[in-house]
Amino acid sequence: MPWFARPVTDERDGLLVFLGQQRQALRAAVVGLSDEQARAQPAAGSLCLGGLLKHASRGERRWVVAGIAGRPLPGLWPPADWSADFRMDDGETVAGLLAHYAETEQMTGRIVGEITDMGQPSAINAEQSVRWVLLTLIQETARHAGHADMLRETLDGKQAGQLLDSYDVAAPG
């Protein structure tokens, strides 16, 4: 993965490219881990890498499906249990979480691709534009990618740069 985003063609492309780059950083943090390692909570708190990946995917679906498209999202919006986002439950796998995140990315691309004006109001809050929602997603994904960097380094000493340079972490499909 290049350290810098590629040149962008327009605002929509820029927002999606920068969001995609942060997704790649988050995906890199789980590359090569077993499901048990992804469930591990190596820091003083309860965060685990699998839970961060799960939360990022669910959060993006909330913002895009409910927030931008205004579509129902049973079980995810409104959230019944925020803490469930951050747990990697028994039966969940790194491969499954990565596949769900790839589906989320494709869904985001389709929905945002249908938007003609990034300044139009979001479906949930007229004071928050589609642009604001996407910038918030970039910010949140980057924040969680940073958390993931620290957790991964605590687990096995691998750092983000090593992981990004050593693995192909592009979204499947």
C-alpha positions in Angstrom: 0.0 0.0 0.0 1.4 3.4 -0.9 1.9 5.7 2.1 0.1 8.5 0.3 -3.2 8.4 -1.5 -3.1 8.4 -5.2 -4.1 11.6 -7.0 -7.9 12.0 -7.0 -10.2 13.1 -9.8 -12.9 14.9 -7.8 -14.3 15.4 -4.3 -16.2 12.1 -4.3 -13.2 10.2 -5.5 -11.0 11.9 -2.9 -13.3 11.1 0.0 -13.6 7.4 -1.0 -9.8 7.1 -1.7 -8.9 8.5 1.7 -11.5 6.4 3.4 -10.2 3.3 1.6 -6.6 4.0 2.6 -7.6 4.1 6.3 -9.6 0.9 5.8 -6.4 -0.7 4.4 -4.5 0.3 7.5 -7.1 -1.2 9.7 -7.2 -4.5 7.7 -3.4 -4.7 7.8 -3.5 -4.9 11.6 -5.3 -8.3 11.5 -3.3 -9.8 8.6 -1.8 -13.1 9.6 -3.5 -13.3 13.0 -5.4 -16.3 14.2 -8.9 -15.8 15.5 -7.7 -16.2 19.0 -5.1 -13.5 18.6 -7.7 -11.2 17.1 -9.9 -11.8 20.1 -7.0 -11.1 22.6 -7.2 -8.0 24.7 -3.5 -7.1 25.1 -3.9 -3.6 26.5 -5.4 -2.5 29.9 -8.8 -2.0 28.3 -11.1 -4.4 26.6 -10.3 -3.6 23.0 -9.4 -6.4 20.6 -8.4 -6.2 16.9 -11.4 -8.3 15.8 -13.7 -6.0 17.7 -12.2 -2.9 16.1 -12.6 -4.4 12.7 -16.2 -5.3 13.5 -17.0 -1.9 14.9 -15.5 -0.1 11.9 -17.7 -2.2 9.5 -20.9 -1.7 11.6 -20.2 2.0 12.1 -19.7 2.6 8.4 -22.9 0.7 7.6 -24.8 2.9 10.1 -23.4 6.1 8.7 -23.9 5.2 5.1 -27.0 3.0 4.9 -29.0 4.8 7.6 -27.2 8.2 7.6 -26.8 8.8 3.9 -29.2 6.5 2.2 -32.0 6.7 4.8 -32.6 3.0 4.6 -33.6 0.8 7.6 -30.8 -1.1 9.2 -32.5 -3.5 11.7 -30.3 -4.6 14.5 -27.7 -2.0 13.8 -29.6 1.3 13.7 -30.4 2.4 16.2 -27.8 0.4 18.1 -29.1 -1.7 21.0 -25.7 -2.5 22.5 -22.7 -0.4 21.5 -20.3 -2.6 23.4 -21.2 -5.6 21.1 -19.5 -3.8 18.3 -16.2 -4.0 20.0 -16.3 -7.8 20.8 -15.3 -10.5 18.5 -17.8 -13.2 19.5 -17.2 -16.9 19.5 -18.0 -18.1 16.0 -16.7 -14.9 14.4 -13.5 -15.2 12.4 -11.0 -12.8 11.1 -11.8 -14.0 7.5 -15.5 -13.4 8.1 -15.0 -10.0 9.6 -12.7 -9.0 6.7 -15.3 -10.3 4.2 -18.0 -8.3 5.9 -15.8 -5.2 5.8 -15.2 -5.7 2.1 -19.0 -5.9 1.5 -19.4 -2.7 3.5 -16.8 -1.0 1.4 -18.6 -2.0 -1.8 -21.9 -1.0 -0.4 -20.5 2.4 0.5 -19.1 2.9 -3.0 -22.5 2.1 -4.5 -24.5 4.4 -2.3 -22.0 7.3 -2.5 -21.8 6.8 -6.3 -25.5 7.6 -6.5 -25.1 11.0 -4.7 -24.9 14.0 -7.0 -24.1 16.6 -4.4 -21.8 15.9 -1.5 -23.3 19.0 0.2 -26.8 17.5 0.3 -28.1 16.8 3.8 -27.8 13.4 5.3 -31.0 11.4 5.8 -30.7 11.4 9.6 -29.6 15.0 10.3 -30.2 17.9 7.9 -27.3 19.8 9.5 -24.9 17.0 8.5 -24.1 16.8 4.8 -23.0 13.7 3.0 -19.5 15.3 2.8 -19.6 15.7 6.6 -20.6 12.0 7.1 -17.8 10.8 4.8 -15.2 13.1 6.5 -16.4 11.7 9.9 -16.0 8.1 8.6 -12.4 8.9 7.5 -11.7 10.4 10.9 -13.2 7.5 12.8 -11.6 4.8 10.7 -8.2 6.5 11.1 -8.7 6.7 14.8 -9.5 3.0 15.0 -6.6 2.1 12.7 -4.3 3.9 15.2 -5.8 1.8 18.0 -5.3 -1.3 15.9 -1.6 -0.4 15.3 -1.0 -0.2 19.0 -2.8 -3.4 19.8 -1.0 -5.3 17.0 2.4 -4.1 18.2 1.5 -5.1 21.7 0.5 -8.6 20.5 3.5 -9.5 18.4 5.7 -6.5 17.9 4.7 -5.9 14.3 4.2 -2.3 13.3 1.9 -0.7 10.8 4.6 0.0 8.3 5.8 -3.6 8.3 2.3 -4.8 7.9 1.4 -2.4 5.1 4.6 -3.1 3.2 4.6 -6.9 3.7 1.0 -7.8 2.8 -1.5 -7.2 0.1 -4.4 -5.8 2.2 -6.5 -4.5 -0.5 -10.2 -5.2 -0.3 -11.1 -8.5 -1.9 -13.1 -8.3 -5.1 
